[in-house]
Amino acid sequence: MRAMQIPSDHPLLLRIVDDLAERGWSQQNIFLPDALTRALAAECRQRAAEGELAPAAVGRGPFSEIREGIRGDHIQWIEPGQAQACDRYLGLMDSLREAINRGLFLGLEDFESHFALYPPGAFYLKHVDRFRDDDRRMVSAVLYLNDAWLPEHGGQLRMYLDDGVEHDVVPTGGCLVVFLSGDIPHEVLPAARDRLSLTGWFRRRGTELF
C-alpha cells in the first residue's frame, strides 16, 4: 500500500489553509477514511500492548521531565517505513504541508508526529505547543482515532481562542484539528476511557537558543 498523497490543491486541504489564514485553526470532522482511522487505532493499541508507548515528558532535551500533574499521556514517535497505515497518514500530512506552504508561505520543511494514548483520568494542562527556546513548530495537527466516542466520555480538546472564547473538540475518530502552534493555548480534559490520537507538528527551519 503506497503512501497516500493527494493534490495540494484538494478542496479539503484548501479549506484547512483558509481556516488557518482567517482564524488560526481548523476542525475537519471527517478527514480520514474509516478504514485508515481503524488501522491507525489498531497500530496504536498494538504498540501500547507491546509496551512501546512511554510516559510523555514536559519540556525539551536535557530539561524534559515526566510530570503527571501536567500531562498523563503515553507516546511513541512514528517514522516512515514502520507501518503501512502510518506511511499513508504521513503522505497525507505531506500534502497538507505543501498546501499550507503554497497558501501561507510558512516555509514548513517537515512533519513530526507521535501516537498519544491517554488512560482514563489522564489529562494535559493548558499550554502552547511551541517551546520558548525553539521556534520551529509552526502548525499543530491532531488526528483522533477513537471509535464510537460520545460526549459523555470526556477527553475534549479545549482551545482558548480570542476574546475569551473556549472551543471544545470531541475526539471522534477521523477528526483532524489543525492550529497555529504558538498562538492557541489548549488543554486535554480527562476522559472516561482510553483516548487515542496522532499528535504532530509542521516545522520550519528555526534558530535554537541553546
C-alpha positions in Angstrom: 0.0 0.0 0.0 1.6 3.2 -1.1 1.8 6.5 0.8 -1.5 8.3 0.5 -0.8 11.7 -1.1 -3.5 13.9 -2.6 -3.0 17.1 -4.7 -2.1 20.1 -2.6 -5.0 22.0 -4.2 -7.6 19.4 -3.0 -10.7 21.3 -1.6 -10.3 19.7 1.8 -6.7 20.9 2.2 -7.6 24.4 0.8 -10.4 24.6 3.4 -7.9 24.0 6.2 -5.5 26.6 4.7 -8.3 29.1 4.5 -9.3 28.5 8.1 -5.7 28.9 9.3 -5.5 32.2 7.4 -8.8 33.5 8.7 -8.8 32.4 12.4 -5.7 30.4 13.1 -7.3 27.0 13.5 -9.4 24.4 11.6 -11.5 21.4 12.5 -12.4 18.8 9.9 -14.7 16.2 11.5 -14.3 13.7 8.6 -10.7 13.9 7.4 -9.7 10.2 7.1 -11.5 7.2 5.6 -12.8 4.9 8.3 -10.6 2.0 7.3 -7.4 4.1 7.7 -8.6 5.5 11.0 -9.2 2.0 12.3 -5.8 0.8 11.0 -4.1 3.6 12.8 -6.0 2.9 16.0 -5.1 -0.7 15.8 -1.4 0.2 15.3 -1.5 2.5 18.4 -3.2 -0.2 20.5 -0.7 -2.9 19.4 2.3 -0.7 20.3 0.7 0.1 23.7 0.1 -3.6 24.3 3.8 -4.3 23.5 4.9 -1.7 25.9 6.3 0.6 23.3 4.4 3.7 24.4 6.3 5.6 27.2 5.1 8.4 29.6 5.4 11.7 27.8 7.7 14.4 29.2 7.3 18.1 29.7 10.0 20.4 28.3 12.7 19.6 25.8 16.1 18.0 25.6 18.0 18.0 28.9 15.3 20.0 30.6 12.5 17.5 29.9 10.9 15.5 32.8 7.9 13.3 33.5 5.3 15.4 35.4 2.0 13.5 35.6 0.4 16.6 37.3 0.8 18.4 34.0 0.3 15.7 31.4 -0.5 12.0 31.6 -0.4 10.6 28.1 1.9 7.8 26.8 3.5 8.4 23.4 5.7 6.9 20.7 7.0 8.8 17.7 6.2 7.4 14.3 8.8 7.1 11.5 8.5 6.3 7.8 8.6 2.6 6.9 7.3 1.3 10.2 3.7 0.6 9.3 1.6 1.0 6.1 -1.1 2.9 7.9 1.4 5.4 9.3 3.0 5.8 5.9 -0.3 6.6 4.4 -1.0 9.2 7.1 2.4 10.8 6.7 1.8 11.1 2.9 -1.5 13.0 3.6 0.3 15.3 6.0 3.0 16.0 3.4 0.2 17.0 1.0 -1.2 19.3 3.7 2.3 20.7 4.3 2.6 21.6 0.6 -0.8 23.2 0.7 0.0 25.3 3.7 3.3 26.5 2.2 1.6 27.4 -1.0 -1.2 29.3 0.7 0.5 30.9 3.7 4.2 30.9 2.8 5.3 29.5 6.2 8.4 27.6 4.9 7.4 24.3 6.5 10.1 21.8 6.0 9.0 18.6 7.8 6.4 17.0 10.0 6.9 15.1 13.2 4.2 13.0 14.9 3.6 10.6 17.7 0.9 8.3 18.9 -0.7 9.5 22.1 -2.7 7.3 24.5 -4.4 9.0 27.5 -5.5 6.3 30.0 -8.8 7.0 31.8 -8.5 10.1 34.0 -5.3 11.4 32.3 -5.1 15.0 31.1 -2.8 17.7 29.8 -3.0 21.1 31.4 -3.3 24.3 29.5 -0.2 25.0 27.3 1.0 26.1 23.9 2.9 23.8 21.6 5.9 26.0 20.8 9.0 25.8 23.1 10.3 29.0 24.4 13.8 28.2 23.2 12.9 26.6 19.8 10.6 28.3 17.3 10.5 25.6 14.7 7.0 24.2 15.4 4.6 26.4 13.4 1.4 24.4 12.9 0.0 21.6 15.1 -2.1 18.8 13.8 -4.1 16.3 15.9 -5.9 13.3 14.4 -8.3 11.4 16.6 -8.5 7.6 16.5 -11.4 6.8 18.8 -14.3 4.6 17.7 -17.9 5.4 18.9 -16.8 8.3 21.1 -19.6 10.0 23.0 -19.5 13.5 24.6 -20.1 12.0 28.0 -16.8 10.1 27.6 -15.0 13.4 28.1 -11.5 13.9 26.7 -12.2 17.0 24.8 -9.5 19.2 23.4 -10.3 22.7 24.8 -8.9 25.6 22.8 -8.7 29.1 24.2 -9.4 31.4 21.4 -9.6 35.2 21.1 -11.9 37.3 23.3 -12.2 34.6 26.0 -13.9 32.1 23.7 -13.4 28.4 24.5 -13.9 25.8 21.8 -14.2 22.1 22.7 -13.4 19.3 20.2 -14.8 15.9 20.9 -12.1 13.4 20.0 -14.1 11.4 17.5 -12.3 9.0 15.2 -11.2 10.6 11.8 -11.5 14.2 13.1 -8.5 16.4 12.4 -7.7 19.6 14.3 -5.1 22.0 12.9 -3.9 25.2 14.6 -1.0 27.7 14.8 1.3 26.2 17.4 2.4 29.4 19.1 -0.9 31.2 19.1 -3.6 29.0 20.6 -3.4 27.7 24.2 -5.2 24.5 24.7 -5.6 21.6 27.1 -6.8 18.0 27.1 -9.6 17.2 29.5 -9.8 13.9 31.4 -11.6 11.0 29.7 -13.6 8.0 31.0 -11.9 5.6 28.6 -8.6 5.3 26.6 -8.2 8.3 24.3 -6.1 7.7 21.2 -4.7 10.3 18.8 -1.8 11.1 16.4 -0.4 14.4 17.5 2.1 16.2 15.2 3.7 19.4 14.2 4.7 21.0 10.9 8.1 22.6 11.4 10.2 25.3 9.7 13.9 25.7 9.9 14.5 27.6 13.1 17.1 29.1 15.4 17.6 27.2 18.7 18.8 29.4 21.5 20.8 26.5 23.0 
